[in-house]
Amino acid sequence: MRRLNRKKTLNLMKELDAFPKVPESYVETSASGGTVSLIAFTTIAFLTIMEFMVYRDTWMKYEYEVDKDFTSKLRINIDITVAMRCQYVGADVLDLAETMVASADGLIYEPVVFELTPQQKELQRMLQLIQSRLQEEHSLQDVIFKSAFKSASTALPPREDNSLQSPDACRIHGHLYVNKVAGNFHITVGKAIPHPRGHAHLAALVSHESYNFSHRIDHLSFGELIPGIINPLDGTEKIASDHNQMFQYFITVVPTKLHTYKISAETHQFSVTERERVINHAAGSHGVSGIFMKYDISSLMVTVTEEHMPFWQFLVRLCGIIGGIFSTTGILHGFGRFVAEIIFCRFRLGLSRSTSVPLPDGHTSNHLPLITDNSTH
């Protein structure tokens, strides 16, 4: 009884076979079929390798939402070198919402030489080249996000020539915490002093001939400091053509949450527009000489997430490649054989018509003449 049930089950499974087998004696092979099969296998192997490379790669997904965080502080990371002595310049932030000077205790004034060493010039030139490529190809920003914490800092290496030249510039570096509202970070002549109606700088004791706001921005970023991230102003260098010259940077800051397979951080991206002009009150160009960075906080927040293709999706795409190529090559091979058979049949029909034999009564015979033994001698 068990054997009978097992036999019925086996017969039922055979009836459900969706892949019937054809006996080998009924299978006909051909050179054309072998050639098409070789081409199909080569194409499958190539596309499988390419699909595996796509599976290994990742991409960045951008999502946008309204930034509802208005109470936290915004960190500004600064590393700027100005071609003036440290006792002649002062840096601070004017909060436009509260019209007050933010504390600048986190900034360090370091006397340095403005002229770079050959090694420093090479690094700065490389950084400027990367900036130019980023402006042309925005997709490179995704590569920078993926390689965060891998790359070295954009700060210039320390001098190694032990130059005896006296310092002629001031490196202002450090960080500040400000409110998440529009503000103005500026570097101008004289130290900043608090004032009930705003703020002021002690510029009266500095002669105009000493003004030189040629500067180099080694680093400027907002939010958490992430090594390896290249910001739009990193590597910027401006040379003043006049003593009384104003450099302005209009910055739009976008809060950004970065989630990759290596890091998870809250930082800020920004875009910048530059402008510079010579202060000449007689010509109607009013203002104060210095470096002014006016920033504004965007109300939108960007979430950047690194994504990877799921394994099941890779298998589905791989099955589609294999099945699609087999089906397509089979159809093309069958169609090619069909066309070839039609052409050869017409060719043979033309040969049979060209070998017609005339009869004595004037008619022609379309049959091929019989070959006898006498005709072979």
C-alpha positions as a Markdown table, in Angstrom:
| # | Residue | x | y | z |
|---|---|---|---|---|
| 1 | Met | 0.0 | 0.0 | 0.0 |
| 2 | Arg | 2.8 | 2.4 | 0.8 |
| 3 | Arg | 4.5 | 1.5 | -2.4 |
| 4 | Leu | 1.4 | 2.3 | -4.3 |
| 5 | Asn | 0.9 | 5.7 | -2.7 |
| 6 | Arg | 4.6 | 6.5 | -3.3 |
| 7 | Lys | 4.1 | 5.6 | -7.0 |
| 8 | Lys | 1.0 | 7.8 | -7.3 |
| 9 | Thr | 2.9 | 10.6 | -5.6 |
| 10 | Leu | 5.8 | 10.2 | -8.0 |
| 11 | Asn | 3.5 | 10.2 | -11.0 |
| 12 | Leu | 1.8 | 13.3 | -9.8 |
| 13 | Met | 5.1 | 15.1 | -9.4 |
| 14 | Lys | 6.0 | 14.1 | -13.0 |
| 15 | Glu | 2.8 | 15.6 | -14.2 |
| 16 | Leu | 3.7 | 18.8 | -12.5 |
| 17 | Asp | 7.1 | 19.0 | -14.1 |
| 18 | Ala | 7.3 | 22.4 | -15.8 |
| 19 | Phe | 10.7 | 21.5 | -17.4 |
| 20 | Pro | 10.1 | 18.4 | -19.5 |
| 21 | Lys | 13.2 | 16.6 | -20.8 |
| 22 | Val | 13.8 | 15.9 | -24.5 |
| 23 | Pro | 15.7 | 12.7 | -25.3 |
| 24 | Glu | 19.2 | 13.3 | -26.6 |
| 25 | Ser | 18.4 | 11.3 | -29.7 |
| 26 | Tyr | 15.9 | 14.0 | -30.7 |
| 27 | Val | 18.3 | 16.9 | -30.1 |
| 28 | Glu | 20.0 | 18.2 | -33.2 |
| 29 | Thr | 23.2 | 20.3 | -32.8 |
| 30 | Ser | 24.6 | 22.7 | -35.3 |
| 31 | Ala | 27.6 | 25.0 | -35.7 |
| 32 | Ser | 25.4 | 28.1 | -35.8 |
| 33 | Gly | 23.7 | 27.1 | -32.6 |
| 34 | Gly | 27.1 | 26.6 | -30.9 |
| 35 | Thr | 28.3 | 30.0 | -32.1 |
| 36 | Val | 25.2 | 31.7 | -30.7 |
| 37 | Ser | 25.5 | 29.8 | -27.4 |
| 38 | Leu | 29.1 | 30.9 | -27.1 |
| 39 | Ile | 28.1 | 34.5 | -27.7 |
| 40 | Ala | 25.3 | 34.2 | -25.2 |
| 41 | Phe | 27.5 | 32.7 | -22.5 |
| 42 | Thr | 30.1 | 35.5 | -23.0 |
| 43 | Thr | 27.5 | 38.2 | -22.8 |
| 44 | Ile | 26.0 | 36.6 | -19.6 |
| 45 | Ala | 29.5 | 36.5 | -18.0 |
| 46 | Phe | 30.2 | 40.1 | -18.9 |
| 47 | Leu | 26.8 | 41.4 | -17.7 |
| 48 | Thr | 27.1 | 39.4 | -14.5 |
| 49 | Ile | 30.4 | 40.9 | -13.6 |
| 50 | Met | 29.1 | 44.4 | -14.3 |
| 51 | Glu | 26.0 | 43.7 | -12.2 |
| 52 | Phe | 28.2 | 42.5 | -9.4 |
| 53 | Met | 30.2 | 45.7 | -9.5 |
| 54 | Val | 26.9 | 47.7 | -9.3 |
| 55 | Tyr | 25.8 | 45.5 | -6.3 |
| 56 | Arg | 29.1 | 46.3 | -4.5 |
| 57 | Asp | 28.7 | 50.1 | -5.1 |
| 58 | Thr | 26.6 | 52.4 | -3.0 |
| 59 | Trp | 24.8 | 55.7 | -3.7 |
| 60 | Met | 23.7 | 58.7 | -1.7 |
| 61 | Lys | 20.0 | 59.4 | -1.1 |
| 62 | Tyr | 18.9 | 63.0 | -0.4 |
| 63 | Glu | 15.8 | 63.8 | 1.6 |
| 64 | Tyr | 14.5 | 67.2 | 2.5 |
| 65 | Glu | 12.4 | 68.4 | 5.4 |
| 66 | Val | 11.8 | 71.5 | 7.5 |
| 67 | Asp | 14.4 | 72.2 | 10.2 |
| 68 | Lys | 12.5 | 72.5 | 13.5 |
| 69 | Asp | 15.6 | 73.0 | 15.7 |
| 70 | Phe | 15.8 | 76.7 | 16.6 |
| 71 | Thr | 17.2 | 76.5 | 20.1 |
| 72 | Ser | 20.6 | 74.7 | 19.6 |
| 73 | Lys | 23.8 | 76.6 | 18.9 |
| 74 | Leu | 25.6 | 76.7 | 15.6 |
| 75 | Arg | 29.4 | 76.0 | 15.6 |
| 76 | Ile | 31.6 | 77.9 | 13.2 |
| 77 | Asn | 35.1 | 76.4 | 12.5 |
| 78 | Ile | 37.6 | 79.0 | 11.3 |
| 79 | Asp | 41.1 | 78.9 | 10.0 |
| 80 | Ile | 42.0 | 82.2 | 8.2 |
| 81 | Thr | 45.3 | 83.9 | 7.7 |
| 82 | Val | 45.3 | 87.7 | 7.1 |
| 83 | Ala | 48.4 | 89.5 | 5.8 |
| 84 | Met | 48.4 | 91.9 | 8.8 |
| 85 | Arg | 50.0 | 91.7 | 12.3 |
| 86 | Cys | 47.8 | 90.3 | 15.0 |
| 87 | Gln | 47.7 | 93.5 | 17.0 |
| 88 | Tyr | 46.2 | 95.3 | 14.1 |
| 89 | Val | 43.2 | 93.0 | 13.4 |
| 90 | Gly | 40.2 | 91.8 | 15.3 |
| 91 | Ala | 37.5 | 89.1 | 14.5 |
| 92 | Asp | 34.0 | 88.8 | 16.0 |
| 93 | Val | 30.4 | 87.8 | 15.0 |
| 94 | Leu | 27.5 | 90.1 | 15.0 |
| 95 | Asp | 24.3 | 88.3 | 15.7 |
| 96 | Leu | 21.6 | 90.1 | 13.6 |
| 97 | Ala | 18.8 | 88.8 | 15.7 |
| 98 | Glu | 20.0 | 90.1 | 19.0 |
| 99 | Thr | 22.4 | 92.8 | 17.6 |
| 100 | Met | 25.2 | 91.7 | 19.9 |
| 101 | Val | 28.7 | 90.6 | 19.5 |
| 102 | Ala | 29.1 | 86.8 | 20.1 |
| 103 | Ser | 32.0 | 85.7 | 22.3 |
| 104 | Ala | 35.2 | 85.3 | 20.4 |
| 105 | Asp | 37.1 | 83.6 | 23.2 |
| 106 | Gly | 37.4 | 80.4 | 21.1 |
| 107 | Leu | 39.6 | 82.1 | 18.5 |
| 108 | Ile | 43.4 | 82.0 | 18.6 |
| 109 | Tyr | 45.6 | 84.7 | 17.1 |
| 110 | Glu | 48.9 | 83.2 | 15.9 |
| 111 | Pro | 51.7 | 85.3 | 14.3 |
| 112 | Val | 52.8 | 83.6 | 11.1 |
| 113 | Val | 54.5 | 84.2 | 7.7 |
| 114 | Phe | 52.0 | 84.8 | 5.0 |
| 115 | Glu | 54.2 | 83.4 | 2.2 |
| 116 | Leu | 53.8 | 79.6 | 1.9 |
| 117 | Thr | 56.5 | 77.1 | 1.6 |
| 118 | Pro | 56.8 | 74.9 | -1.6 |
| 119 | Gln | 55.1 | 72.0 | 0.1 |
| 120 | Gln | 52.3 | 74.2 | 1.4 |
| 121 | Lys | 51.8 | 75.7 | -2.1 |
| 122 | Glu | 51.5 | 72.3 | -3.6 |
| 123 | Leu | 48.8 | 71.3 | -1.2 |
| 124 | Gln | 46.9 | 74.5 | -1.7 |
| 125 | Arg | 47.1 | 74.1 | -5.5 |
| 126 | Met | 45.8 | 70.6 | -5.2 |
| 127 | Leu | 42.9 | 71.8 | -3.0 |
| 128 | Gln | 42.0 | 74.5 | -5.5 |
| 129 | Leu | 42.0 | 71.9 | -8.3 |
| 130 | Ile | 39.6 | 69.8 | -6.3 |
| 131 | Gln | 37.4 | 72.8 | -5.7 |
| 132 | Ser | 37.2 | 73.6 | -9.5 |
| 133 | Arg | 36.3 | 70.0 | -10.3 |
| 134 | Leu | 33.6 | 70.0 | -7.6 |
| 135 | Gln | 32.0 | 73.1 | -9.2 |
| 136 | Glu | 31.9 | 71.3 | -12.6 |
| 137 | Glu | 30.9 | 67.8 | -11.5 |
| 138 | His | 28.6 | 67.9 | -8.5 |
| 139 | Ser | 28.5 | 64.1 | -8.3 |
| 140 | Leu | 32.0 | 64.2 | -6.8 |
| 141 | Gln | 30.4 | 65.4 | -3.6 |
| 142 | Asp | 28.9 | 61.9 | -3.0 |
| 143 | Val | 32.4 | 60.5 | -3.2 |
| 144 | Ile | 33.7 | 62.9 | -0.6 |
| 145 | Phe | 30.8 | 62.0 | 1.7 |
| 146 | Lys | 31.6 | 58.3 | 1.3 |
| 147 | Ser | 35.3 | 58.9 | 2.1 |
| 148 | Ala | 34.7 | 61.0 | 5.2 |
| 149 | Phe | 37.2 | 60.3 | 8.0 |
| 150 | Lys | 39.4 | 58.6 | 5.3 |
| 151 | Ser | 41.0 | 61.7 | 3.9 |
| 152 | Ala | 43.4 | 64.0 | 5.7 |
| 153 | Ser | 42.5 | 67.4 | 7.0 |
| 154 | Thr | 42.4 | 70.3 | 4.6 |
| 155 | Ala | 44.6 | 72.4 | 6.9 |
| 156 | Leu | 48.0 | 73.2 | 5.6 |
| 157 | Pro | 51.0 | 71.3 | 7.1 |
| 158 | Pro | 53.3 | 73.3 | 9.5 |
| 159 | Arg | 56.3 | 75.0 | 8.1 |
| 160 | Glu | 59.4 | 72.9 | 7.8 |
| 161 | Asp | 62.0 | 75.5 | 6.6 |
| 162 | Asn | 62.5 | 77.2 | 10.0 |
| 163 | Ser | 62.4 | 80.6 | 8.3 |
| 164 | Leu | 64.1 | 83.4 | 10.2 |
| 165 | Gln | 61.7 | 85.9 | 8.6 |
| 166 | Ser | 59.7 | 87.8 | 11.1 |
| 167 | Pro | 55.9 | 87.1 | 11.1 |
| 168 | Asp | 54.0 | 89.5 | 8.8 |
| 169 | Ala | 50.6 | 87.9 | 9.0 |
| 170 | Cys | 48.1 | 86.6 | 11.6 |
| 171 | Arg | 46.5 | 83.2 | 11.6 |
| 172 | Ile | 43.0 | 83.3 | 13.2 |
| 173 | His | 41.8 | 79.8 | 14.0 |
| 174 | Gly | 39.4 | 78.1 | 16.4 |
| 175 | His | 35.7 | 77.8 | 16.7 |
| 176 | Leu | 32.7 | 79.9 | 17.8 |
| 177 | Tyr | 29.2 | 79.0 | 19.0 |
| 178 | Val | 26.4 | 81.3 | 17.8 |
| 179 | Asn | 22.6 | 81.3 | 17.6 |
| 180 | Lys | 21.0 | 79.6 | 14.6 |
| 181 | Val | 20.0 | 82.9 | 13.0 |
| 182 | Ala | 21.6 | 85.1 | 10.4 |
| 183 | Gly | 24.8 | 86.8 | 11.4 |
| 184 | Asn | 28.0 | 88.4 | 10.2 |
| 185 | Phe | 31.5 | 87.1 | 11.0 |
| 186 | His | 34.0 | 89.7 | 10.1 |
| 187 | Ile | 37.7 | 90.5 | 10.4 |
| 188 | Thr | 38.6 | 94.2 | 10.3 |
| 189 | Val | 41.1 | 96.7 | 11.6 |
| 190 | Gly | 41.4 | 96.9 | 15.4 |
| 191 | Lys | 40.2 | 94.8 | 18.3 |
| 192 | Ala | 36.5 | 94.6 | 18.9 |
| 193 | Ile | 35.1 | 96.2 | 22.0 |
| 194 | Pro | 31.5 | 95.9 | 23.4 |
| 195 | His | 29.2 | 98.9 | 23.0 |
| 196 | Pro | 25.7 | 99.5 | 24.3 |
| 197 | Arg | 24.4 | 100.4 | 20.8 |
| 198 | Gly | 26.3 | 97.6 | 19.0 |
| 199 | His | 30.0 | 97.1 | 18.7 |
| 200 | Ala | 33.1 | 99.0 | 17.6 |
| 201 | His | 36.7 | 98.3 | 16.6 |
| 202 | Leu | 39.7 | 100.3 | 17.8 |
| 203 | Ala | 41.0 | 101.3 | 14.4 |
| 204 | Ala | 42.1 | 104.8 | 15.1 |
| 205 | Leu | 45.6 | 103.8 | 16.1 |
| 206 | Val | 46.4 | 101.9 | 12.9 |
| 207 | Ser | 47.6 | 103.8 | 9.9 |
| 208 | His | 45.9 | 103.2 | 6.5 |
| 209 | Glu | 49.3 | 102.3 | 5.0 |
| 210 | Ser | 49.3 | 99.2 | 7.2 |
| 211 | Tyr | 45.9 | 98.0 | 5.8 |
| 212 | Asn | 46.4 | 94.7 | 3.9 |
| 213 | Phe | 43.5 | 92.3 | 3.8 |
| 214 | Ser | 45.0 | 89.8 | 1.5 |
| 215 | His | 43.9 | 86.6 | 3.1 |
| 216 | Arg | 43.9 | 82.8 | 2.7 |
| 217 | Ile | 41.0 | 80.6 | 4.0 |
| 218 | Asp | 42.5 | 77.3 | 4.9 |
| 219 | His | 39.2 | 76.1 | 6.4 |
| 220 | Leu | 35.7 | 77.4 | 7.1 |
| 221 | Ser | 32.8 | 75.1 | 8.0 |
| 222 | Phe | 29.6 | 75.1 | 10.1 |
| 223 | Gly | 28.5 | 72.4 | 12.5 |
| 224 | Glu | 30.4 | 69.3 | 13.6 |
| 225 | Leu | 34.0 | 69.2 | 12.3 |
| 226 | Ile | 34.4 | 66.2 | 10.0 |
| 227 | Pro | 37.9 | 65.5 | 8.7 |
| 228 | Gly | 38.0 | 64.8 | 5.0 |
| 229 | Ile | 35.0 | 66.9 | 4.0 |
| 230 | Ile | 36.0 | 69.7 | 1.6 |
| 231 | Asn | 34.0 | 72.9 | 2.0 |
| 232 | Pro | 33.5 | 75.5 | -0.7 |
| 233 | Leu | 35.9 | 78.1 | 0.7 |
| 234 | Asp | 38.7 | 75.8 | 1.7 |
| 235 | Gly | 41.9 | 76.8 | -0.2 |
| 236 | Thr | 40.6 | 80.2 | -1.2 |
| 237 | Glu | 43.3 | 82.9 | -1.5 |
| 238 | Lys | 42.6 | 86.6 | -2.2 |
| 239 | Ile | 45.3 | 89.3 | -2.8 |
| 240 | Ala | 44.2 | 92.9 | -2.1 |
| 241 | Ser | 45.0 | 95.4 | -4.8 |
| 242 | Asp | 44.5 | 98.4 | -2.5 |
| 243 | His | 44.9 | 99.2 | 1.2 |
| 244 | Asn | 41.2 | 100.1 | 1.6 |
| 245 | Gln | 39.5 | 97.0 | 0.2 |
| 246 | Met | 36.5 | 95.0 | 1.3 |
| 247 | Phe | 36.0 | 91.3 | 0.7 |
| 248 | Gln | 32.5 | 90.0 | 1.1 |
| 249 | Tyr | 31.2 | 86.4 | 1.2 |
| 250 | Phe | 27.5 | 85.8 | 1.2 |
| 251 | Ile | 26.9 | 82.3 | 2.6 |
| 252 | Thr | 23.7 | 80.2 | 2.8 |
| 253 | Val | 24.0 | 77.4 | 5.4 |
| 254 | Val | 22.0 | 74.2 | 5.0 |
| 255 | Pro | 21.7 | 71.9 | 8.0 |
| 256 | Thr | 22.7 | 68.4 | 7.0 |
| 257 | Lys | 22.4 | 65.0 | 8.6 |
| 258 | Leu | 25.0 | 62.6 | 7.2 |
| 259 | His | 24.5 | 58.8 | 7.6 |
| 260 | Thr | 27.0 | 56.5 | 5.9 |
| 261 | Tyr | 28.3 | 53.1 | 6.6 |
| 262 | Lys | 31.3 | 54.7 | 8.3 |
| 263 | Ile | 29.9 | 57.7 | 10.1 |
| 264 | Ser | 26.8 | 59.3 | 11.4 |
| 265 | Ala | 27.1 | 63.1 | 12.0 |
| 266 | Glu | 25.1 | 66.3 | 12.0 |
| 267 | Thr | 27.0 | 68.9 | 10.0 |
| 268 | His | 26.1 | 71.8 | 7.6 |
| 269 | Gln | 26.7 | 72.4 | 3.9 |
| 270 | Phe | 26.8 | 75.9 | 2.5 |
| 271 | Ser | 27.0 | 77.7 | -0.8 |
| 272 | Val | 28.8 | 81.0 | -1.2 |
| 273 | Thr | 28.8 | 84.1 | -3.4 |
| 274 | Glu | 31.9 | 86.3 | -3.4 |
| 275 | Arg | 32.3 | 90.0 | -4.0 |
| 276 | Glu | 35.2 | 92.4 | -3.5 |
| 277 | Arg | 35.6 | 96.2 | -4.0 |
| 278 | Val | 37.9 | 99.1 | -3.2 |
| 279 | Ile | 36.6 | 101.5 | -0.5 |
| 280 | Asn | 36.6 | 105.0 | -2.0 |
| 281 | His | 34.2 | 107.5 | -0.4 |
| 282 | Ala | 34.9 | 110.1 | -3.0 |
| 283 | Ala | 33.7 | 107.8 | -5.7 |
| 284 | Gly | 30.6 | 106.7 | -3.8 |
| 285 | Ser | 32.0 | 103.3 | -2.7 |
| 286 | His | 31.3 | 103.4 | 1.0 |
| 287 | Gly | 32.0 | 100.8 | 3.7 |
| 288 | Val | 34.7 | 99.5 | 6.0 |
| 289 | Ser | 37.9 | 97.7 | 4.9 |
| 290 | Gly | 38.0 | 94.1 | 6.0 |
| 291 | Ile | 36.7 | 90.5 | 5.4 |
| 292 | Phe | 33.0 | 90.1 | 5.9 |
| 293 | Met | 31.2 | 86.7 | 5.9 |
| 294 | Lys | 27.5 | 87.2 | 6.0 |
| 295 | Tyr | 25.7 | 83.9 | 6.6 |
| 296 | Asp | 22.1 | 82.9 | 6.7 |
| 297 | Ile | 20.5 | 79.6 | 7.9 |
| 298 | Ser | 18.2 | 77.8 | 5.5 |
| 299 | Ser | 14.9 | 76.6 | 6.9 |
| 300 | Leu | 15.3 | 73.2 | 5.1 |
| 301 | Met | 17.3 | 70.3 | 6.4 |
| 302 | Val | 18.9 | 67.7 | 4.2 |
| 303 | Thr | 19.3 | 64.1 | 5.2 |
| 304 | Val | 22.0 | 62.3 | 3.2 |
| 305 | Thr | 21.9 | 58.5 | 3.5 |
| 306 | Glu | 24.2 | 56.0 | 1.9 |
| 307 | Glu | 22.2 | 53.1 | 0.4 |
| 308 | His | 23.1 | 49.7 | -0.9 |
| 309 | Met | 21.3 | 47.4 | -3.3 |
| 310 | Pro | 19.5 | 44.5 | -1.3 |
| 311 | Phe | 20.8 | 41.0 | -2.1 |
| 312 | Trp | 17.4 | 39.8 | -3.2 |
| 313 | Gln | 17.2 | 42.6 | -5.7 |
| 314 | Phe | 20.7 | 41.6 | -7.0 |
| 315 | Leu | 19.4 | 38.0 | -7.5 |
| 316 | Val | 16.3 | 39.2 | -9.3 |
| 317 | Arg | 18.3 | 41.4 | -11.7 |
| 318 | Leu | 20.8 | 38.5 | -12.2 |
| 319 | Cys | 18.0 | 36.1 | -13.1 |
| 320 | Gly | 16.5 | 38.7 | -15.5 |
| 321 | Ile | 19.9 | 39.0 | -17.2 |
| 322 | Ile | 20.4 | 35.2 | -17.7 |
| 323 | Gly | 16.8 | 34.5 | -18.7 |
| 324 | Gly | 16.5 | 37.5 | -20.9 |
| 325 | Ile | 19.7 | 36.7 | -22.8 |
| 326 | Phe | 18.8 | 33.0 | -23.3 |
| 327 | Ser | 15.3 | 34.0 | -24.6 |
| 328 | Thr | 16.6 | 36.7 | -26.8 |
| 329 | Thr | 19.4 | 34.7 | -28.4 |
| 330 | Gly | 17.0 | 31.8 | -28.9 |
| 331 | Ile | 14.5 | 34.0 | -30.8 |
| 332 | Leu | 17.3 | 35.6 | -32.9 |
| 333 | His | 18.8 | 32.2 | -33.7 |
| 334 | Gly | 15.4 | 30.8 | -34.8 |
| 335 | Phe | 14.7 | 33.9 | -36.9 |
| 336 | Gly | 18.1 | 33.7 | -38.5 |
| 337 | Arg | 17.6 | 30.0 | -39.4 |
| 338 | Phe | 14.2 | 30.8 | -40.8 |
| 339 | Val | 15.6 | 33.6 | -43.0 |
| 340 | Ala | 18.5 | 31.4 | -44.1 |
| 341 | Glu | 16.3 | 28.5 | -45.1 |
| 342 | Ile | 14.1 | 30.8 | -47.2 |
| 343 | Ile | 17.2 | 32.1 | -49.0 |
| 344 | Phe | 18.7 | 28.7 | -49.6 |
| 345 | Cys | 15.3 | 27.3 | -50.8 |
| 346 | Arg | 15.0 | 30.0 | -53.4 |
| 347 | Phe | 18.6 | 29.5 | -54.5 |
| 348 | Arg | 18.1 | 25.7 | -55.0 |
| 349 | Leu | 14.8 | 26.4 | -56.9 |
| 350 | Gly | 16.7 | 28.7 | -59.2 |
| 351 | Leu | 19.3 | 26.0 | -59.9 |
| 352 | Ser | 16.7 | 23.5 | -60.7 |
| 353 | Arg | 15.1 | 25.8 | -63.2 |
| 354 | Ser | 18.4 | 26.6 | -64.9 |
| 355 | Thr | 19.0 | 22.8 | -65.7 |
| 356 | Ser | 15.9 | 22.2 | -67.9 |
| 357 | Val | 16.3 | 19.7 | -70.9 |
| 358 | Pro | 14.8 | 20.5 | -74.4 |
| 359 | Leu | 12.5 | 17.7 | -75.9 |
| 360 | Pro | 12.2 | 16.9 | -79.7 |
| 361 | Asp | 8.6 | 18.2 | -79.9 |
| 362 | Gly | 9.8 | 21.7 | -78.7 |
| 363 | His | 8.9 | 21.3 | -75.1 |
| 364 | Thr | 11.3 | 21.5 | -72.2 |
| 365 | Ser | 11.7 | 19.1 | -69.3 |
| 366 | Asn | 12.4 | 20.6 | -65.9 |
| 367 | His | 13.5 | 17.3 | -64.5 |
| 368 | Leu | 17.2 | 16.7 | -64.0 |
| 369 | Pro | 18.7 | 14.2 | -66.5 |
| 370 | Leu | 19.5 | 10.7 | -65.2 |
| 371 | Ile | 23.1 | 9.8 | -64.8 |
| 372 | Thr | 23.9 | 6.5 | -66.4 |
| 373 | Asp | 27.0 | 4.4 | -66.4 |
| 374 | Asn | 27.7 | 5.4 | -70.1 |
| 375 | Ser | 27.7 | 9.0 | -69.3 |
| 376 | Thr | 30.5 | 8.7 | -66.8 |
| 377 | His | 32.9 | 7.4 | -69.4 |
